[in-house]
Structure formats: C-alpha cells, structure tokens
Amino acid sequence: MGTPEFAVSSLQKLVESDCEVVAVVTAPDKPAGRGLQLTPSPVKQFAVSRGIPVLQPEKLKNPDFLAELRSYQADLQVVVAFRMLPQVVWNMPPKGTFNLHASLLPQYRGAAPINWAIINGETQTGVTTFFLEHEIDTGKIIFQETEPIYYDDTIGTLYERLMRKGAELVVQTVKAVEAANYPQTPQPSAETLKSAPKIFKETCEINWNQSSESIRNFVRGLSPYPTAWTTLNGKICKVFKTSVANGQESLTSSDTAIRTDNKTYLRFKSADGWVAIEELQLEGKKRMGIEEFLRGTKLTLNS
C-alpha cells in the first residue's frame, strides 16, 4: 500500500526478493500536467509494468473494496507512504500490517518526517518499521536503521538515501515476519516529542527574523520541493539554496544587500547576521544561480 516514488523502491525490492506481492493498493489516478490528464501514481505505474493487480479505492471502508482486498488472502500488508488506514483494513491479514516510516520513531511522527528533521537541524535520522495500531505512528517497533544528515543535505538527497535504506528494511521485516522471528518493541517514551506535520505553501514562507543557520536549514528541508519562498520585487521567489554570510553588510541598516561589481551576491538580513541566496527562481523565470539571476534581473532594492 503506497503512492509516491518513495514507495516504489520498497515495492521493487520486494518483487526482486521473490516475495509474493499479490496486489497493490494505491491512490486513484489524478489530473496532472498542463492538460490535466488522469495520471497514475508512481506505485501503480510500477505495479502495472510487473503485472501486479492494482486496487484504487476512493474510500477505504467501501464494502466492495474490502471484499476485493479480502479475496487476495494476503498474509501480511506493507504500508509505505500511504494514507491512514481504518482498523478493518490494517487488522485484516493474519500476520498484521506494518508501516515504513522515515524517522527514528517516536520522534517525527507525521506526514513530513524527512523535511522536519532537516529543518530542525538534526544530524541524524533513519527509518523504522512498526506494526499499525489505532494511534498514528505509535505501534510497536520491529526494526530501525539510522542515517546521518550531512551539512549540505537537502530533502532531495536525504530522501533518496532513506528511500533505498527503507526498501532494504522492508524486505528484512517481511522475511523476519515470515520466519516468525522478529522483535516488537513498544515505542520509547520521550520528554520532548518532535512532530512532522504536513507541509503547506504557507509553511514554506521564509521567516527572516530567525537565525541565519535556522533559515539555511529551513531552505534545505524544502529543497527542491515544495521549496521555501519569499517575496522579491513584489513577486514570489522560490529559494533553493542559501548560505550563512559574513562581511561588511552588517554595517548597513538595510534589510537587503546587493553587490554586482567584483563579487555578485544577494543577501537578506536575519536575526543574527546575513543569509546569502545562491539558487533561486523568481516568478515567471527559470531556476538559476545568483550570478546569472543578477545579470538578467533588475532589482528595486536598497543596498
């Protein structure tokens, strides 16, 4: 059960490991592209290419869907990047239903764990498999694997590594459940639980009143998608890469500093210094580095 590219890696690994995948459950086709043509999810596209039956329920409690799902007589259900399941679904197979989550539970429960781990400046995250229970992301842990978060990691680079590591962990978990030899560890209690709520466009606006490092982490945690943004020349400007800047700009009272003579830069004042914009995309333009951007864009800013 899964929908995006992140889930495809696990599905492919299961197929290549000779696990008998009797069916796939994924989201209904959705309009996409300029023509808004109905487009299947990445998981459906892979399943169809391998001849695996695909179920695409609008509602997970629909009696027809439940009857069809039950007809496959699955021993175990695997969930990777799918929606919340009702008990009638996750309780159906005799060996249960487990989920792959892209964090070290109990930290970063929620829809966007990879994003929030980077945004919060973590230096380590990981993947967890756990059995589903009533409360979301709270079931007993089966296995966990850690993964470092590097200084220049973005959601794009970390996503790729966790996707691959998660696929390996899914296969390990399936094999362990098949052999009836696996741990079931209650999630440890923690004084502070960091959450990973769903990210919306409003979430992605840069707050320049934060520290320079916090802003750098915020941009990394949203790059390349859904992308941090600010306003520039009265237009929405997506920001893909920044760095913490040091220099004489701290002497100015302006919120923005631009130089295009011996050195080209665009910097915004933060709570404790300056943030240099390195890659951006102004509304109506392509994504580009700062030098190319400033060569072709006239900015009405104080410097």
C-alpha positions as CSV (number, residue, x, y, z in Angstrom):
1,M,0.0,0.0,0.0
2,G,1.7,3.2,-1.2
3,T,1.5,6.0,-3.7
4,P,4.6,8.1,-4.4
5,E,8.1,7.3,-5.7
6,F,9.3,6.7,-2.2
7,A,7.1,3.6,-2.0
8,V,8.2,2.3,-5.4
9,S,11.7,1.4,-4.2
10,S,10.2,-0.8,-1.4
11,L,7.8,-2.5,-3.9
12,Q,10.5,-3.1,-6.4
13,K,12.8,-4.6,-3.7
14,L,10.0,-6.9,-2.5
15,V,9.4,-8.2,-6.1
16,E,13.1,-8.7,-6.7
17,S,13.5,-10.5,-3.4
18,D,10.9,-13.1,-4.5
19,C,8.2,-12.0,-2.1
20,E,4.8,-12.9,-3.4
21,V,3.1,-9.5,-3.9
22,V,-0.5,-10.5,-4.6
23,A,-1.8,-7.0,-5.1
24,V,-1.0,-3.3,-4.7
25,V,-3.3,-0.6,-3.2
26,T,-2.7,3.0,-4.3
27,A,-4.4,6.3,-4.8
28,P,-6.8,6.9,-7.6
29,D,-5.4,8.4,-10.8
30,K,-5.3,12.2,-10.5
31,P,-5.2,15.0,-13.1
32,A,-1.7,16.3,-13.8
33,G,0.3,18.3,-16.2
34,R,-0.9,21.2,-18.5
35,G,-3.6,19.1,-20.0
36,L,-4.8,17.8,-16.6
37,Q,-4.9,14.3,-17.9
38,L,-5.6,11.5,-15.4
39,T,-2.2,10.2,-14.3
40,P,-1.5,7.0,-12.3
41,S,0.6,7.1,-9.2
42,P,4.3,6.0,-9.4
43,V,3.3,2.9,-7.5
44,K,0.6,2.0,-9.9
45,Q,2.9,2.5,-12.9
46,F,5.4,0.1,-11.5
47,A,2.8,-2.5,-10.5
48,V,1.3,-2.4,-13.9
49,S,4.7,-2.9,-15.5
50,R,5.2,-6.0,-13.4
51,G,1.6,-7.4,-14.0
52,I,0.6,-6.9,-10.3
53,P,-3.2,-6.3,-9.7
54,V,-3.9,-2.7,-8.6
55,L,-6.7,-1.6,-6.3
56,Q,-7.5,2.2,-6.2
57,P,-10.3,2.8,-3.6
58,E,-11.7,6.3,-3.1
59,K,-12.9,5.2,0.3
60,L,-11.1,2.6,2.4
61,K,-14.2,1.4,4.1
62,N,-16.1,0.8,0.9
63,P,-17.6,-2.7,1.1
64,D,-16.7,-3.6,-2.5
65,F,-13.0,-2.6,-1.9
66,L,-12.9,-4.6,1.4
67,A,-14.3,-7.6,-0.3
68,E,-11.8,-7.4,-3.1
69,L,-8.9,-6.9,-0.7
70,R,-10.0,-9.8,1.4
71,S,-10.2,-12.0,-1.7
72,Y,-6.4,-11.9,-2.1
73,Q,-6.0,-13.6,1.3
74,A,-2.8,-11.7,2.0
75,D,-0.7,-13.0,5.0
76,L,0.8,-9.5,5.6
77,Q,0.2,-6.0,4.4
78,V,3.0,-3.5,3.9
79,V,2.4,0.3,4.0
80,V,4.9,2.8,2.6
81,A,3.8,6.5,2.2
82,F,0.1,5.8,2.1
83,R,-2.9,7.3,3.9
84,M,-4.2,6.4,7.4
85,L,-5.9,3.0,7.4
86,P,-9.1,2.1,9.2
87,Q,-8.9,-0.8,11.6
88,V,-10.9,-3.0,9.3
89,V,-8.1,-2.8,6.8
90,W,-5.0,-3.0,8.9
91,N,-6.4,-5.7,11.1
92,M,-7.4,-7.9,8.1
93,P,-4.3,-10.1,7.4
94,P,-3.4,-12.8,10.0
95,K,0.2,-11.6,10.4
96,G,-0.8,-7.9,10.6
97,T,0.1,-4.7,8.8
98,F,3.4,-2.9,9.2
99,N,4.4,0.6,8.1
100,L,7.8,2.0,7.0
101,H,8.3,5.5,8.5
102,A,11.2,7.8,7.5
103,S,12.3,8.7,11.0
104,L,13.6,7.2,14.2
105,L,10.3,6.8,16.0
106,P,8.9,8.0,18.3
107,Q,10.4,11.2,17.0
108,Y,8.9,12.9,13.9
109,R,5.6,11.2,13.8
110,G,3.5,12.7,11.0
111,A,3.4,13.3,7.2
112,A,6.7,15.0,6.6
113,P,9.5,13.5,8.8
114,I,12.4,14.0,6.4
115,N,11.6,17.7,5.9
116,W,11.3,18.5,9.5
117,A,14.4,16.6,10.6
118,I,16.5,18.8,8.2
119,I,14.5,22.0,9.1
120,N,15.2,21.4,12.8
121,G,18.9,21.0,12.2
122,E,19.2,17.3,13.1
123,T,22.4,15.5,12.3
124,Q,20.8,12.0,12.4
125,T,17.6,10.4,11.3
126,G,16.7,7.0,10.0
127,V,13.9,4.6,9.0
128,T,11.6,2.5,11.2
129,T,9.2,-0.4,10.6
130,F,6.4,-0.9,13.0
131,F,3.0,-2.6,13.3
132,L,0.0,-0.4,12.8
133,E,-2.3,0.3,15.8
134,H,-5.1,2.8,16.5
135,E,-3.0,5.9,17.1
136,I,-1.0,7.0,14.0
137,D,2.7,6.2,14.1
138,T,2.6,4.7,17.6
139,G,2.7,0.9,17.1
140,K,5.4,-1.5,18.3
141,I,8.7,-1.1,16.5
142,I,10.1,-4.0,14.5
143,F,13.4,-2.7,13.2
144,Q,15.2,0.7,12.9
145,E,18.2,1.8,10.9
146,T,20.0,5.2,11.4
147,E,21.2,7.5,8.7
148,P,23.4,10.6,9.1
149,I,22.2,14.0,7.9
150,Y,25.1,15.9,6.3
151,Y,25.7,19.6,6.5
152,D,24.6,20.2,2.8
153,D,21.9,17.6,2.7
154,T,18.6,18.7,1.2
155,I,15.2,16.9,1.2
156,G,16.2,15.7,-2.2
157,T,19.5,14.0,-1.3
158,L,18.3,12.6,2.1
159,Y,15.0,11.4,0.5
160,E,17.0,9.2,-1.9
161,R,19.1,7.6,0.7
162,L,16.2,6.9,3.1
163,M,14.2,5.5,0.2
164,R,16.9,3.0,-0.5
165,K,17.6,2.2,3.1
166,G,13.9,1.9,3.8
167,A,13.4,-0.6,1.0
168,E,16.1,-2.8,2.4
169,L,14.4,-2.6,5.9
170,V,11.0,-3.5,4.4
171,V,12.4,-6.7,2.9
172,Q,14.2,-7.5,6.1
173,T,11.0,-7.0,8.0
174,V,8.9,-9.2,5.7
175,K,11.5,-12.0,5.9
176,A,11.5,-11.8,9.7
177,V,7.7,-11.9,9.9
178,E,7.6,-14.8,7.6
179,A,10.1,-16.7,9.8
180,A,8.1,-15.6,12.9
181,N,11.4,-14.2,14.4
182,Y,11.1,-10.5,15.0
183,P,11.0,-8.1,17.9
184,Q,8.0,-6.0,18.9
185,T,9.4,-3.1,21.0
186,P,7.0,-0.6,22.4
187,Q,7.9,2.9,21.3
188,P,10.1,4.5,24.0
189,S,8.8,7.4,25.9
190,A,10.5,10.8,25.3
191,E,10.3,14.1,27.3
192,T,10.1,16.0,24.1
193,L,8.4,14.6,21.0
194,K,9.2,16.4,17.7
195,S,6.3,16.2,15.3
196,A,6.3,16.2,11.5
197,P,3.0,17.7,10.3
198,K,2.0,18.0,6.7
199,I,3.6,21.0,4.9
200,F,1.5,23.6,3.1
201,K,2.5,26.6,0.9
202,E,2.1,28.9,3.9
203,T,4.5,26.7,5.9
204,C,7.2,27.3,3.3
205,E,7.5,31.1,3.6
206,I,10.9,32.1,4.9
207,N,10.9,34.0,8.3
208,W,13.9,36.4,8.1
209,N,13.6,37.1,11.8
210,Q,15.2,33.7,12.5
211,S,18.9,33.0,12.8
212,S,20.9,32.6,9.6
213,E,21.5,28.9,10.3
214,S,17.9,28.2,11.0
215,I,17.0,29.8,7.7
216,R,19.6,27.8,5.9
217,N,18.2,24.6,7.4
218,F,14.7,25.7,6.5
219,V,15.6,26.1,2.9
220,R,17.5,22.8,2.8
221,G,14.5,21.0,4.3
222,L,12.2,22.2,1.5
223,S,14.6,22.0,-1.5
224,P,13.9,21.1,-4.2
225,Y,10.3,20.5,-3.3
226,P,7.9,22.0,-2.1
227,T,10.5,24.9,-1.9
228,A,11.0,27.7,0.5
229,W,9.9,31.1,-0.8
230,T,10.0,34.8,-0.1
231,T,8.9,37.9,-2.0
232,L,11.3,39.9,-4.2
233,N,10.3,42.8,-6.5
234,G,6.7,42.2,-5.4
235,K,6.8,38.6,-6.8
236,I,7.0,35.2,-5.3
237,C,10.6,34.0,-5.3
238,K,11.5,30.3,-4.6
239,V,14.7,29.8,-2.8
240,F,16.6,26.5,-3.4
241,K,20.0,27.2,-1.7
242,T,21.4,29.6,0.8
243,S,24.5,30.0,2.9
244,V,25.4,31.9,6.1
245,A,27.1,35.1,5.0
246,N,29.7,37.1,6.8
247,G,31.0,40.6,5.8
248,Q,30.7,44.3,5.9
249,E,27.0,44.2,5.1
250,S,26.3,44.1,8.8
251,L,27.1,47.8,8.9
252,T,24.1,48.7,6.8
253,S,20.7,49.4,8.1
254,S,19.0,47.9,5.0
255,D,17.3,44.5,5.1
256,T,18.9,43.6,1.8
257,A,22.4,43.9,0.4
258,I,23.3,43.5,-3.3
259,R,26.7,43.8,-5.0
260,T,27.4,43.1,-8.6
261,D,30.9,44.5,-9.2
262,N,33.9,42.3,-8.1
263,K,31.6,39.9,-6.3
264,T,28.0,39.1,-7.1
265,Y,25.6,38.4,-4.2
266,L,22.1,38.9,-2.9
267,R,21.8,38.8,0.9
268,F,19.0,39.2,3.4
269,K,19.3,40.3,6.9
270,S,18.5,37.7,9.6
271,A,18.2,37.8,13.3
272,D,21.9,37.3,13.8
273,G,23.6,38.3,10.5
274,W,23.1,37.8,6.8
275,V,21.8,35.0,4.6
276,A,23.2,34.7,1.1
277,I,20.9,33.5,-1.7
278,E,22.7,31.1,-4.0
279,E,20.0,29.5,-6.1
280,L,16.5,30.9,-6.7
281,Q,13.6,31.2,-9.1
282,L,11.6,34.4,-9.5
283,E,8.0,34.0,-10.5
284,G,7.9,33.8,-14.3
285,K,11.6,32.9,-14.7
286,K,13.6,29.7,-14.6
287,R,15.6,28.4,-11.7
288,M,19.2,29.8,-11.7
289,G,22.3,30.6,-9.7
290,I,22.7,34.0,-8.2
291,E,25.2,35.4,-10.7
292,E,23.0,34.5,-13.7
293,F,20.0,35.9,-11.9
294,L,21.5,39.2,-11.1
295,R,22.9,39.6,-14.6
296,G,19.5,39.4,-16.1
297,T,17.2,40.9,-13.4
298,K,16.8,44.5,-12.3
299,L,16.0,44.6,-8.6
300,T,14.4,47.7,-6.9
301,L,16.2,47.2,-3.6
302,N,18.3,49.3,-1.3
303,S,21.9,48.1,-1.0
